[in-house]
Amino acid sequence: MKMSLNSEALKKARLVFVGTHRFCNPFVLHTCSCSDYIEYSFRKRLSDRIGAIPCFFSSQSAKIHASAPNLTSEMRGQCVKKDDTDDKKHDFGSITPNGCKEPTKLSSGYSFNSWGGENCIIDGFNEFDGSEEIEVGESEEDSDDEFRVLDSFYRRREKNEVPRRIEVDEDELRHPLVREICRLIDCKGVWTPKLESELKRLLCRLKPRQVCAVLRAQSDERVALNFFYWADRQWRYRHDPIVYPAMLKVLSKTKLCQGAKRVLRLMVRRKIELWPEDFGCVMVSFSRAGHMRKALQVLTLMQRAGVDLDISICNTTINVLVEGKRLEKALRFSERMKVVGIEPNAITYNCLIKGYCESNRVEDAVKLIEEMPLKGCFPDKASYYTVMGNLCKEERIDELKGLLEKMLNESKLMPDQVTYNTIIHMLSKHGHGEEALGFLREAEEGGFRVDKVGHTAIVHCFCQEGKLDKAKNLVDEMLLKGCNPDVVTYTAVLNGFCRVGEVDRAKKLLQQMYKHGCKPNCVSYTALLNGLCHCGKSSEAREMMNMSEGWWTPNAVTYSVIMHGFRREGNLSEACDIVRGMIRKGFYPSPVEINLLIQSLCQAGRAVEARKLMEECLKKGCAINVVNYTTVIHGFCKQDDLDAALSVLDDMYLNDKHPDEVTYTAIIDALGRKGRIDEAIEMTKKILHSGLLPTPVTYRSLIHHFCQHERVDELLKLMEKLLKRQSFKTAYNQVIEKLCSFGQIDEAYKLLGKVLRTASKIDANTCHILMRSFVKNDDPLGSYRVACRMFNRNLVPDLKLCEQVSKKLILQQKLDEADKLMLLFVERGISTPKSEKPVF
């Protein structure tokens, strides 16, 4: 019924509307049911007073009295927060007038583990709160506390319900509306207000199954999750109940367990019917993320949510335990299933069989297959295929054939073409080509025709083993049997010829492909070019690539193959030209490929060219990392061009690339060689200030140069700071040995106490070096003191070395010290040869 309002009534309506908006605003960030109730009560009282005014508040005002919980669906949807595991680049936030996204505003009390305040936590959903670290404690992993839900399981009624299945047809994925929305989502990096409004407009026209199709079509599941959140925040839109399980199914393939948990919470709060499969998706996601214990706690959440256990969630639990290497726990869980009345099915036993095979307990797996009929469940072909895969891996062919006979005689399962294809692929995958060929012959004798995929698997296996003649004969046999080889088959043989250096035969095979109507593709030609490059014919390979127009299209791998060919031949200028041509074609070399080339340039003394190439790649949009900069810096340091190295270091800072410990070590070593010790000290302090850990090479470089320039005191102070950050057991050993090599024996002796603290074999070797240095400098008394200190630390010096010291002491008329040194050996039960005293 239409109501006419005078000017006063309209004015009153506007004032009430403003007051309502201000009143309801505090509840926008509150998602629990209490906000629904408060807002519903307020609006109901308001509508009772002024009648038709609620029509100004919402386009769905007619449904206010019919469905109070649905009243604020749009407002509550606006508070769905972005998952904390998502990348910022996948955000579907709002757009400002200038095209920039507004930052998400969070209240001061917001927490990722809090939905609507501390007093609104749904029972059981605080089980996941706390640390998200992977549990590794054996006592926690082996406990069965999570299985208590099975003990309290009660089958209230017999359920013969068909599990819910939400299938998205291929027609939905190809729907123009779905494809257009996916295109807009892919343009999120250059979003404008116009694009966002277009996406909002199309969203309102989507059917529920088309929304599911959009979620499934995303290659990055994080993008799908953010689109789910973004759509849920839009005005006049609310997800259909079938969208939530579709989102959970997408997340079950990832480690985004927090996102899966939140989608499940939304389903609980919006009173959407929960099925065991929904909890199973969350469980799988937690297990993929490594949170095994929290994955098992999902069973308890099911119980508290009032969802009965069924065989599907039990099978999911067993599979999660098997994937997590918890076979014994999975076996205990299966036994408890029987106690509470949930009978295992073939899928249950197949999961256990898989666990046995992964634990190399094939005999137990075979025994379980034999026991399955006695337990009222007959094995299927998947049960046998799992065991067959393990037998193929270990080349236990006799047992494999025996299992095939059991499959036929005991389980009455006839081996078919799928069976033989499976065996052939498994054997070929593990490098047993001869055995795979035997099963191919057996399949053909049985009347089965193995397709070209099975033949190709064997051909590839022969090529990997270097049996190229057998691979070529099998290809010829395929032609005679009418099973025409495809490009994959020919490419496998062609690549095999190139790997052993038979490029001429590879070229003939390429011509044979055209003769039999099989056009080579980019992979075929790239394999041939790779063979040419390995034979030192990179120039010929480049000419063949340049003549490819109209025949085939080179890709990034093709360019990389030729670039590495020139690099191995030492023709670095040609290699650089290939990289530049590669970039012009729109292919970007990886940081690893760039590093190999600039490393070759630096080794050839062409660090300037290496830097120029790196800067060109950076300007063209190639990914340049810290390793690339470090390689160029090291190249300049080897040429003693320290100023250029420091210039590259400055470029790193300007390009927001942070040097690592290897970068600093290269510069420290170069500064030390130049005698610029003070600058080396400052550079070492930068390692500490950057939070990096010094490497053994850092210690060796510092020790060498500081000892060489007799800056031992500064070295010791610096090492104390470094050792607090990263321990290095042989640091002082290296200092003593380096001081001995530079003839600073007295300084080395002062550090002997730091070495003798551990009294290890390495320390004994250091002491021997110090003793030899004293003997070399004609100071046997110093060697004697070192030997005595070794005996005091229960370290026995080298007997032959001590004999030399004793002789030197006798020659210097230090008879007491010589006798005492030999007496120390006798006291420890070590016999010494009698020394002849020299005649004076």
C-alpha positions in Angstrom: 0.0 0.0 0.0 1.4 3.4 -1.0 1.6 6.1 1.7 1.8 9.7 0.9 4.1 11.7 3.1 4.0 15.5 3.5 7.1 17.7 3.8 7.2 17.4 7.6 7.1 13.6 7.4 9.9 13.5 4.9 12.0 15.7 7.0 11.4 13.5 10.0 12.2 10.5 7.9 15.6 11.9 6.9 16.5 12.8 10.5 15.5 9.3 11.7 17.6 7.8 8.9 20.7 9.8 9.9 20.2 8.7 13.5 19.7 5.1 12.5 22.9 5.2 10.4 24.9 6.6 13.3 23.4 4.1 15.7 24.0 1.0 13.5 27.5 2.1 12.5 29.2 0.7 15.6 27.9 -2.7 14.8 29.3 -2.9 11.3 32.5 -4.4 12.5 30.6 -6.8 14.7 29.6 -10.1 13.0 28.0 -12.2 15.7 24.3 -12.7 16.0 23.9 -10.1 18.8 24.4 -7.3 16.2 21.6 -8.8 14.1 19.3 -8.9 17.1 20.0 -5.3 18.2 19.6 -3.8 14.8 16.5 -5.9 14.1 14.9 -4.8 17.4 15.7 -1.2 16.8 14.3 -1.2 13.3 11.2 -3.0 14.3 10.4 -0.5 17.0 11.2 2.3 14.5 8.9 0.8 11.9 6.1 0.4 14.4 6.3 4.1 15.1 6.6 5.6 11.6 5.2 2.9 9.5 6.5 3.1 5.9 9.8 4.8 6.8 11.9 1.6 6.8 11.6 1.5 3.0 14.2 4.2 2.9 16.8 2.1 4.7 17.0 -1.1 2.6 15.8 -2.4 -0.7 14.7 -5.5 1.1 12.6 -3.8 3.8 9.7 -6.1 3.0 11.7 -9.0 4.4 12.4 -7.4 7.8 9.7 -9.1 9.7 10.1 -12.4 7.9 13.8 -13.0 8.4 15.6 -11.1 11.1 18.9 -12.9 10.8 19.1 -11.9 7.1 18.5 -8.3 7.8 22.1 -7.2 8.0 23.7 -9.7 5.7 25.2 -7.0 3.5 26.4 -5.0 6.5 27.8 -8.1 8.2 29.5 -9.1 4.9 31.5 -5.9 4.9 33.5 -7.0 7.9 34.9 -10.2 6.4 38.6 -9.7 6.7 41.3 -10.7 4.3 43.1 -13.9 5.2 46.5 -13.2 6.8 48.2 -15.7 4.6 47.2 -13.8 1.4 49.5 -11.7 -0.6 48.8 -7.9 -0.7 48.8 -8.0 -4.5 45.6 -10.2 -4.5 43.6 -7.7 -2.5 40.2 -6.8 -3.8 39.9 -3.6 -1.8 37.9 -0.5 -2.6 39.1 2.0 -5.2 39.7 5.7 -4.5 38.8 8.3 -7.1 42.4 8.4 -8.4 42.5 4.6 -8.9 44.4 3.6 -5.8 43.1 1.1 -3.2 42.2 2.3 0.2 44.0 0.5 3.1 41.9 -1.9 5.1 40.9 -0.3 8.4 41.0 -2.5 11.4 39.7 -1.6 14.8 42.2 -1.5 17.7 40.8 -4.7 19.1 40.8 -6.6 15.9 42.5 -10.0 15.9 42.7 -12.6 13.2 41.5 -15.2 15.7 38.6 -13.0 16.8 35.3 -12.7 15.0 33.0 -10.2 16.7 34.6 -9.9 20.1 35.6 -12.2 22.9 32.1 -12.8 24.1 30.8 -14.1 20.8 33.1 -17.1 20.1 31.1 -20.1 18.9 31.7 -23.1 21.0 34.6 -25.2 19.7 35.9 -22.7 17.2 38.6 -21.4 19.6 40.3 -24.8 19.4 42.7 -23.4 16.7 43.7 -20.2 18.5 47.3 -19.9 19.6 50.5 -20.7 18.0 50.5 -21.9 14.4 53.8 -23.7 14.5 54.2 -27.2 13.3 53.9 -29.7 16.1 56.9 -32.0 16.3 56.6 -33.4 19.8 56.3 -37.2 19.7 54.2 -37.4 22.8 51.6 -35.1 21.3 51.6 -36.8 17.9 51.2 -40.3 19.2 48.4 -39.5 21.6 44.8 -40.5 20.7 43.0 -37.6 22.5 41.6 -36.5 19.2 39.8 -39.8 18.8 37.5 -39.3 21.8 34.9 -38.0 19.4 34.5 -41.6 18.1 33.8 -42.9 21.6 31.0 -40.4 22.0 29.6 -41.0 18.6 25.9 -42.0 18.6 24.0 -42.9 15.5 20.7 -41.2 16.2 19.1 -42.5 13.0 20.0 -44.6 10.0 21.3 -42.4 7.3 21.2 -43.4 3.7 21.7 -39.9 2.3 23.7 -39.4 -0.8 26.7 -37.2 -0.1 26.3 -33.7 -1.4 28.2 -33.0 -4.6 28.5 -29.6 -6.1 29.7 -30.1 -9.6 30.4 -27.2 -12.0 29.8 -28.1 -15.6 32.3 -27.2 -18.2 29.6 -25.1 -19.8 29.6 -22.9 -16.7 33.3 -22.4 -17.0 33.0 -21.4 -20.6 30.1 -19.0 -20.0 30.8 -15.5 -21.4 29.9 -13.9 -18.1 32.3 -16.1 -16.1 35.1 -15.5 -18.6 34.6 -11.8 -18.5 34.7 -11.7 -14.7 37.9 -13.8 -14.8 39.4 -11.3 -17.2 38.5 -8.4 -14.9 40.1 -10.2 -12.0 43.3 -10.8 -14.0 43.4 -7.0 -14.5 43.4 -6.3 -10.8 46.9 -4.8 -11.0 45.6 -1.9 -13.1 42.2 -1.5 -11.5 40.2 1.7 -11.9 36.9 2.7 -10.4 35.3 2.0 -13.8 36.6 -1.6 -13.8 35.5 -2.2 -10.2 32.0 -0.8 -11.0 31.8 -3.1 -14.0 32.8 -6.1 -11.9 30.1 -5.2 -9.3 27.5 -5.0 -12.1 28.5 -8.4 -13.5 28.5 -9.9 -10.0 24.8 -9.2 -9.5 24.1 -11.1 -12.7 26.0 -14.3 -11.7 24.1 -17.4 -10.8 25.4 -19.4 -7.8 27.0 -22.1 -9.9 28.7 -19.4 -12.0 30.2 -17.9 -8.9 31.6 -21.4 -8.1 32.9 -21.6 -11.6 34.8 -18.2 -11.1 36.3 -19.6 -7.9 37.5 -22.7 -9.7 38.8 -20.9 -12.7 41.5 -19.0 -10.7 45.0 -20.4 -11.1 46.0 -18.8 -7.7 43.8 -20.0 -4.9 44.6 -16.8 -2.9 43.0 -14.7 -5.7 39.9 -16.9 -5.4 39.7 -16.4 -1.7 40.0 -12.7 -2.0 37.3 -12.6 -4.7 35.1 -14.6 -2.3 35.7 -12.0 0.5 35.3 -9.0 -1.9 32.0 -10.3 -3.3 30.7 -11.0 0.2 31.3 -7.3 1.1 29.2 -6.0 -1.8 25.8 -4.3 -1.3 22.7 -6.3 -2.4 24.7 -9.4 -2.8 25.0 -12.5 -0.6 26.7 -15.8 -1.4 24.4 -18.7 -2.1 24.9 -21.6 0.3 26.5 -23.7 -2.4 29.3 -21.2 -2.8 30.8 -21.8 0.6 31.6 -25.5 0.2 32.9 -24.7 -3.3 35.3 -22.3 -1.7 36.3 -24.9 0.9 37.0 -27.4 -1.9 39.3 -24.9 -3.6 41.1 -24.2 -0.3 41.6 -27.9 0.5 44.1 -28.1 -2.3 46.3 -25.4 -0.6 48.0 -24.6 2.7 45.6 -21.7 3.3 44.2 -23.3 6.5 43.3 -19.9 8.1 41.1 -19.0 5.1 39.4 -22.4 5.2 38.8 -22.0 8.9 37.2 -18.6 8.4 34.9 -19.7 5.6 33.7 -22.5 7.9 33.1 -19.9 10.6 31.0 -17.9 8.2 28.9 -20.9 7.5 28.3 -21.5 11.2 27.3 -17.8 11.8 25.0 -17.7 8.8 23.4 -20.9 9.8 24.3 -22.7 6.5 23.9 -26.4 6.6 27.2 -28.1 7.4 28.2 -31.4 5.9 31.1 -33.7 6.9 32.7 -32.9 3.6 33.1 -29.3 4.7 35.0 -30.2 7.8 37.0 -32.6 5.7 38.2 -29.8 3.4 39.4 -27.8 6.5 41.1 -30.9 7.9 43.0 -31.4 4.6 44.0 -27.8 4.5 45.4 -27.9 8.0 47.3 -31.1 7.2 48.8 -29.6 4.1 50.1 -26.7 6.2 51.8 -29.1 8.6 49.4 -28.6 11.5 48.5 -32.3 12.1 47.1 -31.9 15.5 44.8 -29.1 14.6 43.7 -31.1 11.6 42.5 -33.8 13.9 40.8 -31.4 16.2 38.3 -30.8 13.3 36.6 -34.0 14.5 35.8 -32.4 17.8 34.5 -29.3 16.1 32.2 -31.5 14.1 30.8 -33.0 17.2 30.2 -29.6 18.8 28.5 -28.3 15.6 26.1 -31.3 15.8 27.3 -32.9 12.6 27.4 -36.7 12.7 30.4 -38.6 11.6 30.2 -40.6 8.4 32.5 -42.8 6.4 33.7 -39.9 4.2 35.2 -37.8 7.1 36.7 -41.0 8.6 38.4 -41.8 5.4 39.7 -38.2 5.1 41.1 -38.6 8.7 42.8 -41.8 7.8 44.3 -40.3 4.6 45.5 -37.3 6.5 47.3 -39.5 9.0 48.8 -41.6 6.3 50.0 -38.6 4.4 51.5 -37.3 7.6 53.5 -40.5 8.2 51.2 -41.6 11.1 50.4 -45.1 9.9 50.1 -46.7 13.4 47.7 -43.9 14.5 45.6 -44.5 11.3 45.4 -48.2 12.1 44.1 -47.4 15.6 41.6 -45.0 14.2 40.3 -47.6 11.8 39.8 -50.0 14.7 37.8 -47.4 16.7 35.6 -46.9 13.7 34.5 -50.5 13.9 33.8 -50.2 17.6 31.3 -47.3 17.1 29.6 -48.9 14.2 31.2 -47.2 11.2 32.3 -50.0 8.9 35.4 -49.3 6.8 34.9 -49.5 3.0 37.3 -50.1 0.1 38.6 -46.5 0.3 39.4 -46.9 4.0 41.5 -50.0 3.3 43.1 -48.4 0.2 44.4 -45.6 2.4 45.9 -48.0 4.8 47.4 -50.0 1.9 49.0 -46.8 0.7 50.4 -46.2 4.1 51.9 -49.7 4.3 53.5 -49.2 0.8 54.9 -45.8 1.7 56.4 -47.4 4.8 58.0 -50.1 2.7 55.8 -52.8 4.3 54.5 -54.4 1.2 54.0 -57.7 2.8 51.6 -56.1 5.3 49.8 -54.4 2.4 49.3 -57.7 0.6 48.1 -59.4 3.9 45.5 -56.6 4.3 44.2 -57.2 0.8 43.9 -60.9 1.6 42.0 -60.1 4.9 39.6 -57.6 3.3 37.0 -60.3 2.1 36.9 -61.7 5.7 36.0 -58.2 6.9 33.1 -57.9 4.5 34.8 -55.6 2.1 36.3 -56.8 -1.2 39.4 -55.1 -2.7 39.1 -53.2 -5.9 41.7 -52.6 -8.6 43.0 -49.5 -6.9 44.0 -51.7 -4.0 46.1 -53.9 -6.2 47.5 -50.9 -8.2 48.9 -49.3 -5.1 50.9 -52.4 -4.2 51.9 -53.0 -7.8 53.4 -49.5 -7.9 55.7 -50.3 -5.0 56.7 -53.7 -6.5 57.5 -52.0 -9.8 59.7 -49.4 -8.0 61.7 -52.2 -6.3 61.8 -54.3 -9.5 60.1 -57.3 -7.8 58.7 -58.7 -11.1 57.9 -62.2 -9.8 55.9 -60.9 -6.9 54.2 -58.5 -9.3 53.1 -61.4 -11.5 51.9 -63.3 -8.5 49.8 -60.4 -7.4 48.3 -60.3 -10.8 47.3 -63.9 -10.5 45.8 -63.2 -7.0 43.8 -60.3 -8.5 42.4 -62.7 -11.1 41.9 -65.9 -9.1 41.0 -64.6 -5.6 39.3 -61.3 -6.3 37.9 -62.2 -9.7 39.2 -58.9 -11.1 40.2 -59.3 -14.7 43.4 -57.5 -15.7 42.4 -55.0 -18.5 44.1 -52.5 -20.6 44.2 -50.0 -17.7 46.0 -52.6 -15.6 48.7 -53.2 -18.1 49.1 -49.5 -18.9 49.5 -48.8 -15.2 52.2 -51.4 -14.8 54.0 -50.3 -17.9 54.0 -46.7 -16.8 55.2 -47.6 -13.3 58.0 -49.8 -14.5 59.1 -47.2 -17.1 59.0 -44.4 -14.5 61.4 -46.3 -12.2 63.8 -47.1 -15.1 62.8 -50.8 -15.8 62.3 -50.6 -19.5 63.0 -54.3 -20.3 60.4 -55.4 -17.7 57.9 -52.9 -19.0 58.4 -54.2 -22.6 57.8 -57.7 -21.3 54.4 -56.7 -19.9 53.6 -54.9 -23.2 54.2 -58.2 -25.0 52.0 -60.0 -22.5 49.2 -57.5 -22.9 49.3 -57.8 -26.7 49.2 -61.6 -26.4 46.1 -61.3 -24.2 44.3 -59.3 -26.8 44.9 -55.8 -25.3 46.2 -53.0 -27.4 48.6 -50.7 -25.6 48.3 -47.1 -26.9 51.0 -44.8 -28.0 51.3 -43.3 -24.5 52.4 -46.7 -23.1 54.9 -47.2 -25.9 56.2 -43.7 -25.4 56.8 -44.4 -21.8 59.0 -47.4 -22.7 60.8 -45.4 -25.4 61.6 -42.7 -23.0 62.9 -45.2 -20.4 65.2 -46.8 -23.0 66.5 -43.4 -24.0 67.2 -42.5 -20.4 69.2 -45.8 -20.0 71.1 -45.1 -23.2 69.5 -48.0 -25.2 68.8 -45.9 -28.2 68.8 -48.8 -30.7 66.0 -50.5 -28.8 64.1 -47.2 -28.5 64.4 -46.7 -32.3 63.3 -50.3 -33.0 60.3 -49.9 -30.8 59.3 -46.7 -32.7 59.6 -48.6 -36.0 57.5 -51.4 -34.5 54.8 -48.9 -33.6 54.7 -47.8 -37.3 54.3 -51.4 -38.4 51.5 -52.1 -35.9 49.6 -49.0 -37.0 50.2 -47.2 -33.7 51.6 -44.0 -35.1 54.2 -42.3 -32.8 53.4 -38.8 -31.9 55.7 -35.8 -31.5 56.4 -36.8 -27.9 57.6 -40.2 -28.9 59.9 -38.9 -31.6 61.2 -36.1 -29.3 62.2 -38.6 -26.7 64.3 -40.6 -29.2 65.7 -37.4 -30.7 66.7 -36.1 -27.3 68.3 -39.5 -26.6 70.5 -39.2 -29.7 71.6 -35.7 -28.8 72.5 -36.7 -25.2 75.0 -39.2 -26.5 76.4 -36.9 -29.2 74.8 -38.5 -32.2 73.5 -35.3 -33.7 73.5 -36.6 -37.3 71.1 -39.4 -36.4 68.9 -36.9 -34.6 68.7 -34.8 -37.8 67.7 -37.8 -39.8 65.0 -38.6 -37.3 63.7 -35.1 -37.6 63.4 -35.6 -41.4 61.6 -38.9 -40.7 59.1 -37.1 -38.6 58.0 -35.0 -41.5 58.0 -38.0 -43.7 55.4 -39.8 -41.5 53.3 -36.7 -41.1 54.4 -35.7 -37.6 55.4 -32.1 -37.4 58.2 -31.4 -34.9 57.4 -28.8 -32.3 59.5 -26.3 -30.3 60.6 -29.0 -27.8 61.9 -31.2 -30.7 63.9 -28.4 -32.2 65.2 -27.2 -28.8 66.4 -30.8 -28.1 68.3 -30.8 -31.4 69.8 -27.4 -30.8 70.9 -28.5 -27.3 72.7 -31.4 -28.9 74.5 -29.1 -31.4 75.6 -26.8 -28.6 77.0 -29.6 -26.5 79.0 -30.7 -29.6 80.5 -27.3 -29.9 78.3 -26.2 -32.8 76.5 -23.2 -31.2 76.8 -21.1 -34.3 75.0 -23.7 -36.4 72.3 -23.9 -33.7 71.9 -20.1 -33.8 71.5 -20.2 -37.6 68.9 -23.0 -37.3 67.0 -20.9 -34.8 67.1 -17.8 -37.0 65.6 -19.9 -39.9 62.7 -21.0 -37.7 60.2 -18.5 -39.0 57.2 -20.2 -40.5 58.3 -23.6 -39.2 58.4 -23.4 -35.5 58.6 -20.7 -32.8 61.5 -20.6 -30.4 60.8 -20.1 -26.7 62.8 -18.9 -23.7 64.4 -22.4 -23.3 65.6 -22.3 -26.9 67.4 -19.0 -26.3 68.8 -20.2 -23.0 70.2 -23.4 -24.7 72.1 -21.4 -27.3 73.3 -18.8 -24.8 74.8 -21.5 -22.6 76.3 -23.1 -25.6 78.2 -20.0 -26.5 79.1 -19.5 -22.9 80.7 -23.0 -22.6 82.6 -22.4 -25.8 84.0 -19.1 -24.3 82.3 -16.9 -26.9 80.9 -14.6 -24.3 80.1 -11.7 -26.7 77.8 -13.9 -28.7 76.2 -15.2 -25.5 75.5 -11.6 -24.5 73.9 -10.9 -27.9 71.7 -13.9 -27.5 70.5 -12.6 -24.1 69.7 -9.2 -25.7 67.8 -10.8 -28.5 66.0 -13.0 -26.1 64.8 -9.9 -24.2 63.7 -8.2 -27.4 61.5 -11.2 -28.2 59.8 -10.8 -24.8 61.6 -13.6 -23.0 63.3 -12.8 -19.8 66.3 -14.9 -18.6 66.1 -16.0 -15.0 68.5 -14.7 -12.3 70.3 -18.0 -12.4 71.0 -17.8 -16.2 72.1 -14.2 -15.9 74.4 -15.1 -13.0 76.1 -17.9 -15.0 76.8 -15.5 -17.8 78.1 -12.6 -15.7 80.2 -15.1 -13.7 81.8 -16.3 -16.9 82.5 -12.7 -17.8 84.1 -12.0 -14.5 86.2 -15.1 -14.6 87.5 -13.9 -18.0 88.5 -10.5 -16.4 85.6 -8.7 -18.1 83.8 -7.4 -15.0 82.9 -4.1 -16.7 81.0 -5.9 -19.4 79.3 -8.1 -16.7 78.1 -5.0 -14.9 76.9 -3.4 -18.1 74.9 -6.6 -19.0 73.4 -6.8 -15.6 72.3 -3.1 -15.8 70.8 -3.7 -19.2 68.8 -6.6 -18.0 67.6 -4.6 -15.0 66.4 -1.8 -17.2 64.5 -4.2 -19.5 62.6 -5.7 -16.5 64.5 -8.8 -15.8 64.7 -10.1 -12.2 68.1 -9.2 -10.8 68.8 -10.5 -7.3 71.5 -10.2 -4.6 73.5 -13.0 -6.1 73.9 -11.2 -9.4 75.2 -8.1 -7.7 77.5 -10.1 -5.5 79.0 -11.9 -8.5 79.8 -8.6 -10.2 81.3 -7.2 -6.9 83.5 -10.3 -6.6 84.6 -9.9 -10.2 85.8 -6.3 -9.5 87.4 -7.4 -6.2 89.4 -10.1 -8.1 90.7 -7.4 -10.4 91.6 -5.2 -7.4 89.2 -2.6 -8.7 87.8 -1.8 -5.2 86.2 1.5 -6.2 84.1 -0.2 -8.9 83.1 -2.8 -6.4 82.0 -0.2 -3.8 80.1 1.6 -6.6 78.1 -1.6 -7.4 77.4 -1.9 -3.7 75.9 1.6 -3.7 73.8 0.6 -6.7 72.4 -2.3 -4.7 71.1 0.1 -2.0 69.6 2.3 -4.7 67.7 -0.6 -6.2 66.5 -1.8 -2.8 68.7 -4.9 -2.9 70.1 -5.7 0.5 73.7 -7.2 0.5 74.1 -10.5 2.3 77.0 -11.9 4.2 78.7 -13.2 1.0 78.6 -9.7 -0.5 80.2 -8.1 2.6 82.8 -10.9 2.8 83.9 -10.3 -0.8 84.4 -6.6 0.0 86.1 -7.2 3.3 88.6 -9.5 1.6 89.4 -6.9 -1.0 89.8 -4.2 1.6 92.1 -6.4 3.5 94.3 -7.1 0.4 94.6 -3.3 0.0 95.6 -2.8 3.6 92.5 -0.7 4.3 91.9 -2.4 7.7 89.8 0.4 9.2 87.3 0.2 6.4 87.2 -3.6 6.7 86.3 -3.1 10.4 83.5 -0.8 9.5 82.2 -3.2 6.8 82.3 -6.0 9.4 80.2 -3.9 11.8 77.7 -3.5 9.0 77.3 -7.3 9.0 76.4 -7.2 12.7 74.1 -4.2 12.3 72.2 -5.8 9.4 71.4 -8.9 11.5 73.5 -11.2 9.3 75.6 -14.1 10.4 79.3 -14.2 9.5 80.4 -17.2 7.5 83.6 -19.3 7.9 85.0 -17.5 4.9 84.4 -14.1 6.7 86.4 -15.4 9.7 89.2 -16.7 7.5 89.5 -13.4 5.5 89.5 -11.3 8.7 92.1 -13.5 10.4 94.4 -13.5 7.4 94.5 -9.8 6.8 94.5 -8.6 10.4 97.3 -11.0 11.3 99.2 -10.0 8.1 99.1 -6.3 9.1 99.8 -7.1 12.8 96.4 -5.8 14.0 95.9 -8.7 16.4 94.3 -6.7 19.3 91.7 -5.2 17.0 91.0 -8.6 15.5 90.4 -10.1 18.9 87.9 -7.3 19.9 86.1 -7.8 16.6 86.0 -11.6 17.0 84.4 -11.3 20.4 81.5 -9.4 18.8 81.2 -11.8 15.9 81.4 -15.0 18.1 78.5 -13.7 20.2 76.4 -13.6 17.0 77.6 -16.8 15.4 79.9 -19.4 17.1 82.9 -20.6 15.2 84.8 -23.4 17.1 88.1 -23.1 15.2 88.3 -19.3 15.1 91.1 -19.0 17.6 92.8 -22.1 16.2 93.0 -20.3 12.8 94.3 -17.1 14.5 97.2 -19.1 16.2 98.1 -20.9 13.0 98.0 -17.7 10.9 100.2 -15.9 13.4 102.7 -18.8 13.3 102.7 -18.6 9.5 103.6 -14.9 9.7 106.2 -15.5 12.4 104.3 -13.8 15.3 104.9 -16.7 17.7 104.7 -14.8 20.9 101.3 -13.4 20.0 100.2 -16.9 19.1 101.3 -18.3 22.5 99.3 -15.7 24.3 96.1 -17.1 22.7 96.9 -20.7 23.6 94.6 -20.6 26.6 91.6 -20.0 24.5 92.4 -23.0 22.4 93.1 -25.4 25.2 89.6 -24.9 26.7 88.0 -27.6 24.7 91.0 -30.0 24.4 90.0 -31.6 21.1 92.0 -33.2 18.4 91.9 -29.9 16.4 93.4 -28.1 19.4 96.2 -30.7 19.5 97.0 -30.0 15.9 97.1 -26.3 16.5 99.5 -26.9 19.5 101.8 -29.0 17.2 101.9 -26.1 14.7 102.9 -23.7 17.5 105.6 -26.1 18.8 107.1 -26.5 15.3 107.2 -22.8 14.9 109.1 -22.5 18.2 111.5 -25.2 17.1 112.0 -23.5 13.7 112.9 -20.3 15.5 115.4 -22.2 17.7 113.3 -21.7 20.8 112.8 -25.3 22.1 111.9 -23.9 25.5 108.7 -22.4 24.1 107.8 -25.8 22.6 108.4 -27.4 25.9 106.0 -24.9 27.6 103.4 -25.7 25.0 103.8 -29.5 25.5 103.5 -29.1 29.3 100.3 -27.2 28.9 99.0 -29.9 26.6 99.7 -32.5 29.2 97.9 -30.4 31.9 94.8 -30.5 29.6 95.1 -34.3 29.1 96.3 -33.9 25.5 99.3 -36.0 24.5 101.7 -34.2 22.1 103.2 -35.9 19.2 106.0 -38.2 20.4 108.4 -37.6 17.5 107.9 -33.9 17.7 108.7 -34.0 21.4 111.8 -36.0 20.7 113.0 -33.2 18.4 112.3 -30.7 21.2 114.1 -32.8 23.7 117.2 -32.9 21.5 117.1 -29.2 21.0 116.9 -28.7 24.8 119.9 -30.9 25.4 121.9 -29.0 22.8 121.0 -25.8 24.7 122.1 -27.4 28.0 118.5 -27.5 29.3 118.8 -31.1 30.6 116.1 -30.9 33.3 113.4 -29.7 30.8 114.4 -32.4 28.3 114.2 -35.2 31.0 111.0 -33.8 32.4 109.4 -33.8 28.9 110.2 -37.4 28.3 109.2 -38.3 31.8 105.7 -37.0 31.2 105.3 -39.6 28.4 106.5 -42.4 30.7 104.0 -41.3 33.4 101.2 -41.9 31.0 102.5 -45.3 29.9 104.0 -44.3 26.6 107.4 -45.9 26.0 110.1 -43.6 24.5 113.3 -44.7 22.8 116.5 -44.0 24.7 118.1 -40.9 23.6 121.8 -40.9 23.2 123.4 -38.0 24.9 125.8 -36.1 22.7 129.5 -36.3 23.6 131.0 -32.9 24.4 
